[in-house]
Amino acid sequence: MSGFVAVHTGAGNCINEILYKQVCLDACNQSANVLRNGGSAIEACEQAIITLENSSVTNAGLGSNLTWNRQIECDACIMDGTSLQFGACTSVCDVKNPISLARSLCKRQSTLLKFGRIPPMILAGSGASSYAKEIGLEMCETESLISAKAAKSYDHYMKNISKYEEINQTKLSRLDTVGAIVCDDEGNIVAGCSSGGLMLKLSGRVGQAACYGAGCWAYNDKTTKISAGSCTTGNGEYLMKTLLAKELVDDLIRCQCPVTSQHKIYKTKLFESPFLSQQTEIHAGSLSILFNTDSGDGDLLWAHTTMSMCLGFMSTKQKKPKFVLSKLPQNLKSGTKTAVSGHHFKL
């Protein structure tokens, strides 16, 4: 099976390009190998995010940000553009790879439970953990997910918290939610994301990485044979209020120019959104794919309002993935303008 893979380690301020580059390249390679070996797009997307979750560099799985009470609470979601099924989990603290739990919930959406009960789309907390154990996912002690980096950051901010009259989440929080999109040559497209959430978040807080329409979206239009998918990163509350992932895909499906479409949605659905009218700075980012099954042509788009965004991508026909450190032009203020770029590919 041939296909295309793209991953990101979040929109924010790239503090260590070398480390982000390595994990992006690893995720692309592992995901592409799944496709080359006959795996499906959803399996490849899951594998990409597992690789990202297993790195202590990212804010997902191992290395997740800690809550105010020094706990790990992870979110993850995944959506299959062909079946249009979605699965997510939130406030998970003892599942090694939350994305695998989300994928299982996505897959089981098409099968009723015993006695005709509707299967859950999103599971939280202890209920999510119980389900993960039931289906045989790898469990772990919560402390094993706390990286030295996350612990150090937590201790630093808690030690100095009394110096601040108010906390600026944008400055103290790593916005390195991870995400991936995979498209195969038949137009099957899958998008997913995983996150440890904001630094010092309230326990029980749910981010965009567990919310329908906000964290990821994928759609395969079988009539036009046009597929599109998107995964987001940034301040989750803003992404949830605007359903940014869904808005990006909906416009891409019918657009004439993918780059123009991205600019348009960030301007009209994010910066000019009535739901965010009180915000002077909006930090967000996204990775999107548009693919035409008939022609085999595809476009990878990335956009962000933050200082930078790290991403990697590759086709299964390529030997090596490409890494990009996308930066906001120096004359633009973070949180007020959007940087958009792209890459054309053919399967």
N, C-alpha and C positions, 0 to 999 in steps of 0.2 A: 504494500500500500504506500503510495506517495502522498506527501502532504507538506504542510507548513506549520512551524511552531514559533510562537513569540512569548516572551516572559518579561516581567519587570520586577524590580525590587522597591518600587514605590516612588512617589513624587515628594521631594523635600529638598534637602541640602546634602549632596553626596559627600560624606565625610571620609570615605576610604574607597576610591575608585577601583583599586586593585582587588580588594576583597569582593566588592559587588560584581566586578567583571567575572571573576572566577565562578561564582555561584550561578550567574546568568548563563555562562557557557556550559557549565555542567548540566543545568536543568534542560537546556536546549538539546544537548547531545543525548541525554537519557530519554527525553520525550520522543525525539526523532527515531531513536532505536526501536521504541515500541511500535511505531508506525512501520518501520522497515521490516519488522518481524511479524507483521500481520495484525498488530493490535488495532483497536478502534480509536477514534478521535477522543472519546471520553477517557479511555485508559491512558492515552498519551498525555492528556491534560492533567489528569490526576498525578501521573508520574512526575511531570514537570513541577507541580506544586509540592509534592512530597520532597523533592530534592531541595526546593527553596525552604520548606519548613524545617528540614533537618540541618540547616545551616544556622549557626549562632549569630551570623551577621545580620540576619533579617528579623523583622518584628512579626514572626509567625511561627507557631510550634515552638521548637527550641529557640530561646532568645527573645520570646515575647515580652512586651512591656509589662510592668507590674502594676497592679491596682493600688489604690491608696492604702489598702490593708496588706500590701506585699503578697498578693496572690496572682496566679496565672489564670486568665480567663480568655480562651481563644474563640474566635469566630471563623467560619469558613462556609463557602457556598460554591455550587457548580450548576451550570445549565446546559442542557443538550438542545441545540437548535433544531434538530430533526424531529425528536419526540416532543419538544417544548416542555420537557419535564425539568423540575428544579428541586434541589435539595440543599439544606443548610443546617448548621448547628451553631450554638452560641453558649457562652459561659462554660466552656469545656476546659477542665483542668487536668485530666489524667488520661487523655487519648493522645498517643504520640503524634499521629497525623490526622488532625481534624478534617482535612480535605477528603480522606478516605471515608469518614463517617458521612460527610455531605454527599459524596458520590453514591453511597449505598442507599441513602434516603431518596436521591434522585432516581436511581434505578428502580426502586420498589414502588414508585408512584403509580405504575401501571397495573399493580396487582393488589386487589383488596385483601385485607387481613381476615382472619377467621371471623365467622358470623357476619360477613359483609361489611366490616368496619373500614372506613376510609383511612388509608395509610398516611402518616404524618409527613409534612413537607419540611418542617423545621422542628428540631428537638433542642432542649436547653438543659443545662446543668446536670443534675444527678440522673434525670431521665435519659439524657443523651449518653451519659456514661454507661448506664445499664444496658442500653440498646447496643452500644459499641462492644461491650463484653459478650452479649448474646450472639452477635454475628462474628465474633472471633477476631476483632481488630486488636492490634498491639496496644496494651495499656501500659502506663508508667506511673511512677510516683511524681506528684506535682513538683517537688523540689528538683527533679532531674531535668525539667524544662526551663529552669531558671539559669540562664547563662551568667558568667562572670560579668559580662558587659551590662546586662540588664540589672543585675544586683548593684553594680557600682553606680549606675545612673540613678537608681532608686535612692540609694544611700546619700548621694550627692544632693539631690533635690530635697529630700526630707530634712537633711541637715541644715540646708539654707532656706527652708521654706519661710521661716520667720522674717527673713529679709525682704520678702515681697508682700506688697499690699494686695496685689492680685496676681494670679498666675496666668501667664501668656502661654496657652497650650501649643501654639504654633512654634514657639521658640524652644520649649523644653521637651516637646514630644518628637520622637523619630516618626516620620510619616512613611515608613518603609513597609507598608502592607504589600504583600506579594500577589502577583496575578499571572495568569497564563491564558492563551488562546491557541487552539489547534484547529486546523482545517484540513480535511483530506481531499483527494482529487474528485470525489463524488459530491462534494459540497456539504458534507457533514461538518458542522462547526460546533465547538464546545468552548465555553469560557468559564473561568473559575477564579476565586481569590481566597486568601487566607490572611488572618491578622490577629495580633495580640491586642489591638486597640490602642487608645491614647495612653500615654504615660500618666500615672496617678489617677486613672479613671475610677469612678465610683463602682463598687462591686455590683455586678448585675447589669452593667451598661451594655447595650447591644449596638454594635457598629454596622456600617454598611455592608461589611463582608458576610453578614448573615441575613441581609434583607433583600427581598424580591424586588427586582427592578433597579436596585441601587448599586449593589456590589458587582454584579455581572448580568449579562443578557446575551442571548443567542437566538437567531431566527433563520430558518431555511425556508425561503419562499419556493415551494415546489412548482408553482405555476411559471414564474419568471426564471427559476433556477439561479436566483441570486441569494447568497447567504451573507450574513453579517453577525459579528459578535463583538462584545466589548467587556472589559473589566476595569474597575476604577480604583483609585487610591486618593488619600487626602483626608480632610476633616469629615468624618463619617456622617455627622448630623446634617451637614450641608448636602451631601450626596443623597441622603435618604429623603430629605425634603423635596429634592428636585428630580428624583428617580433618574439620575444622570445616565446610568448604563443603558437603560431602556430608551431614553431620548436619543442617545447617540446612534443606536442601532436602527431605530425607527426611521431616522432621517437618512442614514447611509443606504438603506434598502432602496430608496426612491430618488437618491440624489444624482446630479449630473457630474459633480466634481467632489470627490471624497475630502480633499483638504478644505475646500470651502464649506462643506457640510460640518466639519469639526469646528471651524471658527464660528459658524452660525449658531450651533448648539451651545457652545460655551458662552457666547454673547447673550443669546436670547433666553436660554433655559437656566443659566447659572448666574451670570453677572446681573442680568435684568429680571431675574425671578422675583416675583412679589413675596415669595416665601423667605427671601434672603435680603430684603430691602434694608434691614438694619445693619448689615455687615459691610464694613469698609474694605476688608481684605478676605478673599475667598481662595483657600488653598485646595487644589484638586489636580488630579491627573488621570489619564486613561490610556489604554492600549486597545486598538480596534482593528478588525480585519473585515474587508469587503471582498467577496469572491464570486466570480461568474463561472458556473459549472460548464456551460457550453463552450466557452472560449478557453477556460483554464487560467484566465487572468485574475490576479488578486492584488489588493493594496493593503499594506500594513500602515496604520496611522498611529502616531503617538502625539499626545497633547498634554500640556501641564501649565499651571499658573504659578508654580513654585520655582525656586532658583534652579533646580535641576531634576532630572529623572533618568534612572539607569535602566537599560533594557537590552535584551539579546534576542536574536531571531535566526532562523535557518530553514531552508527547504531540505527535504530528505535527499534531494539530489546533490546537495552540497556536502563537502567533507568537513567543513568547519563552520560554526556559527559566527555571526557578527555581533559585536558589542557596541552600543552607542551610549554615550553620556550626553544627553540632550540638555542644553542650558538656555535659560531665559536671557534674551539680549540684555546687555549691561545697562542700556538706557531705559529699561522697563522695571517697574517696581513689582516685586513678588506679591501675588495675591490680587493683582489688579488687571493684568493682561495675560494673554494666552500664547504660548509657543506651540506651533503645530508643524509637524514634519511627517514624511512618509517614505515608504519603500515599495516599489512595484515588484511583483513576482509572478512566475508562471509555472503551473503544475502540468 
